[in-house]
Amino acid sequence: MDEKTLKTLQEAKSVEEILAYAKKSGITLTEEQAKEIFARVSGVLSEDDLENVAGGIFPPLSSRKFPKMPPL
């Protein structure tokens, strides 16, 4: 992919803009492909990506054991 195309895709504000650019450039894209490109270049997570995000590396606060603090 050339720099101009990459820059244009990164500046796209919607899937529709990516589809329009592809059509204008003679590139055949499905809506699903355009959604994937938009998610990758915009940094936006899809609903599926959000569902697969891990909750973190620490256990819940209620299960942690904290050291006793000395009285003030």
Kinemage of the C-alpha trace (Angstrom):
@kinemage 1
@onewidth
@group {chain A} dominant
@subgroup {mainchain}
@vectorlist {calphas} color= white
{ca met a 1} P 0.000 0.000 0.000
{ca asp a 2} L 1.444 3.379 -0.926
{ca glu a 3} L 1.807 6.297 1.491
{ca lys a 4} L -1.002 8.334 -0.123
{ca thr a 5} L -3.502 5.486 0.200
{ca leu a 6} L -2.484 4.790 3.783
{ca lys a 7} L -2.813 8.466 4.728
{ca thr a 8} L -6.234 8.690 3.073
{ca leu a 9} L -7.445 5.595 4.927
{ca gln a 10} L -6.112 6.868 8.259
{ca glu a 11} L -7.963 10.150 7.756
{ca ala a 12} L -11.254 8.388 6.983
{ca lys a 13} L -13.937 9.205 9.522
{ca ser a 14} L -16.233 6.313 8.615
{ca val a 15} L -16.521 2.993 6.839
{ca glu a 16} L -18.512 4.776 4.132
{ca glu a 17} L -15.542 7.059 3.393
{ca ile a 18} L -13.302 4.016 2.976
{ca leu a 19} L -15.837 2.396 0.639
{ca ala a 20} L -16.116 5.615 -1.385
{ca tyr a 21} L -12.333 5.929 -1.666
{ca ala a 22} L -12.038 2.285 -2.738
{ca lys a 23} L -14.731 2.713 -5.387
{ca lys a 24} L -13.093 5.907 -6.682
{ca ser a 25} L -9.747 4.096 -6.847
{ca gly a 26} L -11.174 1.054 -8.622
{ca ile a 27} L -10.678 -1.210 -5.592
{ca thr a 28} L -13.360 -3.780 -4.814
{ca leu a 29} L -14.088 -4.014 -1.092
{ca thr a 30} L -16.944 -5.603 0.788
{ca glu a 31} L -18.497 -3.672 3.651
{ca glu a 32} L -16.967 -6.190 6.067
{ca gln a 33} L -13.483 -5.592 4.607
{ca ala a 34} L -13.990 -1.826 4.866
{ca lys a 35} L -15.055 -2.212 8.514
{ca glu a 36} L -11.903 -4.191 9.254
{ca ile a 37} L -9.700 -1.602 7.542
{ca phe a 38} L -11.431 1.221 9.416
{ca ala a 39} L -10.948 -0.550 12.744
{ca arg a 40} L -7.253 -1.111 12.044
{ca val a 41} L -6.409 2.398 10.844
{ca ser a 42} L -8.580 4.286 13.325
{ca gly a 43} L -7.698 2.283 16.429
{ca val a 44} L -11.391 1.732 17.154
{ca leu a 45} L -12.252 -1.650 18.666
{ca ser a 46} L -15.156 -3.574 17.218
{ca glu a 47} L -17.865 -5.054 19.424
{ca asp a 48} L -16.221 -8.469 19.029
{ca asp a 49} L -12.832 -7.019 20.035
{ca leu a 50} L -14.363 -5.370 23.097
{ca glu a 51} L -15.942 -8.652 24.181
{ca asn a 52} L -12.556 -10.367 23.927
{ca val a 53} L -10.633 -7.805 25.977
{ca ala a 54} L -9.172 -9.286 29.158
{ca gly a 55} L -10.074 -7.697 32.475
{ca gly a 56} L -6.483 -7.108 33.570
{ca ile a 57} L -3.762 -8.902 35.469
{ca phe a 58} L -4.824 -8.201 39.026
{ca pro a 59} L -7.483 -10.076 40.985
{ca pro a 60} L -10.459 -8.085 42.276
{ca leu a 61} L -9.754 -5.800 45.222
{ca ser a 62} L -11.964 -7.881 47.496
{ca ser a 63} L -9.651 -10.890 47.113
{ca arg a 64} L -6.372 -9.056 47.707
{ca lys a 65} L -4.600 -9.165 51.014
{ca phe a 66} L -3.206 -5.801 52.012
{ca pro a 67} L -0.574 -5.387 54.726
{ca lys a 68} L -1.807 -3.876 57.961
{ca met a 69} L -0.870 -0.264 58.269
{ca pro a 70} L 0.534 1.003 61.560
{ca pro a 71} L -1.707 3.416 63.458
{ca leu a 72} L -1.082 7.092 62.836
